[in-house]
Amino acid sequence: MSRQRGSKNKPKPPTVEQFAFSTEQRIRLVANLVVEKIVEDQKFGNELISILEQRDVAN
């Protein structure tokens, strides 16, 4: 069955469960997630370094 004429590549309106973000809001969201991940990785890295240093002192 073929598509209706003119129906191709039209964005669907957001449903009740979806949010409509502007381009700037999307960029900010992704940037914040990246920054949070970097901070989380740095904290874990610092904890790992201190654990390894404690093992070196014990030996």
Secondary structure as a PSIPRED ss2 file (coil, helix, strand):
# PSIPRED VFORMAT (PSIPRED V4.0)

   1 M C   1.000  0.000  0.000
   2 S C   1.000  0.000  0.000
   3 R C   1.000  0.000  0.000
   4 Q C   1.000  0.000  0.000
   5 R C   1.000  0.000  0.000
   6 G C   1.000  0.000  0.000
   7 S C   1.000  0.000  0.000
   8 K C   1.000  0.000  0.000
   9 N C   1.000  0.000  0.000
  10 K C   1.000  0.000  0.000
  11 P C   1.000  0.000  0.000
  12 K C   1.000  0.000  0.000
  13 P C   1.000  0.000  0.000
  14 P C   1.000  0.000  0.000
  15 T C   1.000  0.000  0.000
  16 V C   1.000  0.000  0.000
  17 E C   1.000  0.000  0.000
  18 Q C   1.000  0.000  0.000
  19 F C   1.000  0.000  0.000
  20 A C   1.000  0.000  0.000
  21 F C   1.000  0.000  0.000
  22 S C   1.000  0.000  0.000
  23 T H   0.000  1.000  0.000
  24 E H   0.000  1.000  0.000
  25 Q H   0.000  1.000  0.000
  26 R H   0.000  1.000  0.000
  27 I H   0.000  1.000  0.000
  28 R H   0.000  1.000  0.000
  29 L H   0.000  1.000  0.000
  30 V H   0.000  1.000  0.000
  31 A H   0.000  1.000  0.000
  32 N H   0.000  1.000  0.000
  33 L H   0.000  1.000  0.000
  34 V H   0.000  1.000  0.000
  35 V H   0.000  1.000  0.000
  36 E H   0.000  1.000  0.000
  37 K H   0.000  1.000  0.000
  38 I H   0.000  1.000  0.000
  39 V H   0.000  1.000  0.000
  40 E H   0.000  1.000  0.000
  41 D H   0.000  1.000  0.000
  42 Q H   0.000  1.000  0.000
  43 K H   0.000  1.000  0.000
  44 F H   0.000  1.000  0.000
  45 G H   0.000  1.000  0.000
  46 N H   0.000  1.000  0.000
  47 E H   0.000  1.000  0.000
  48 L H   0.000  1.000  0.000
  49 I H   0.000  1.000  0.000
  50 S H   0.000  1.000  0.000
  51 I H   0.000  1.000  0.000
  52 L H   0.000  1.000  0.000
  53 E H   0.000  1.000  0.000
  54 Q H   0.000  1.000  0.000
  55 R H   0.000  1.000  0.000
  56 D H   0.000  1.000  0.000
  57 V H   0.000  1.000  0.000
  58 A H   0.000  1.000  0.000
  59 N C   1.000  0.000  0.000
